[in-house]
Amino acid sequence: MRWEFTPGPIVGAEPLTGSRGLELVMVAHPFCPCTAASLNQLRDIVVQSQGKLRTRIVFVGANMGSPSPNERAAQEIPDAGIQWVDAKQAQRFGAITSGHVTLYRDGVPIFEGGITASRGVVGDSAGQRAIETALRGQKPIAAAPVYGCALTPGESP
């Protein structure tokens, strides 16, 4: 129970140059079982956004050729771009935990953290509400706990 509700750290994202409007970047480990819920939650958010949200899923590691379970789930998110980076590159999005989301407005980070209420749980969460608030043109909370596996071995959680 303690592990289920222990969030990962948030280190702060760098601005995105050249980005306009709302852009969401989720950083994920291709095999983190916790991230399946985050990707399901993200799919629902993207569908409800009705095209107001550019979305990118960034996987950490080497693309193995055949899609991982999380990559297959990401491919079901409408109009989401998918890319692969190493753990160091993922940190520019403020991510060291799988499922970490950074929401940018005109390239400036306005929200960071998770979009699930705990590991592997789909449903109402502070992160989901923050993104919905931004989609309405209002200022969201700055951060919410992120629940997932460490992107780099040996790091918490």
Salt bridges, closest charged atoms under 4 A:
GLU23 OE1 - ARG54 NH2 3.04
GLU23 OE2 - ARG56 NH2 2.92
ASP44 OD1 - ARG43 NH2 3.97
GLU112 OE1 - HIS100 NE2 3.57
ASP124 OD2 - ARG129 NH1 2.58
